[in-house]
Amino acid sequence: MISTELKKKIFERIEKIPIVDTLNMQFLNFSEGYCETRVPRKTAYDGVFESFHGGLLMTVADSAACFAIFTGTGPDVRLTTTDMSIRFLAPCLTDVIARARVVKFGRTMCPVTVELFDTNDHHVALAQVNYMLLAA
């Protein structure tokens, strides 16, 4: 569980991130080292095979990973993605739900696992995202 004050600060920071508004990200759950988001599927953003575009699924995973890190570091930390990988397991034909869990809050590196599900709870992708914490 994270404090109400930290949650408020995270939301204040998140509201300033343009991609959150573009994708209409909704926040379902925050706890220490964890963030769960939902992003509505817009068919205008579909990929070649009329499903949630894989690049956007990667963007959702990257963002959810960052927000999960904020639960342990606070939202004012300077950080950047160093690398990511994603394994697509099935097409996503609905909204997507991303569940990001920090593997380790390191001194400089924070690896995060993100599982993505459709609204029928089918596992559609699994991502690994690594963030580097930057000096102020």
Buried (B, 14 or more C-beta within 10 A) or exposed (E): EBEEEBBEBBBEBBEEEEEBEEBEBEBEEBEEBBBBBBBBBBEEBBBEEEBBBBEBBBBBBBBBBBBBBBBBBEBEBEBEBEEBEBEBBEBBBBBBBBBBBBBEBEEEBBBBBBBBBBBEEBEBBBBBBBBBBEEE
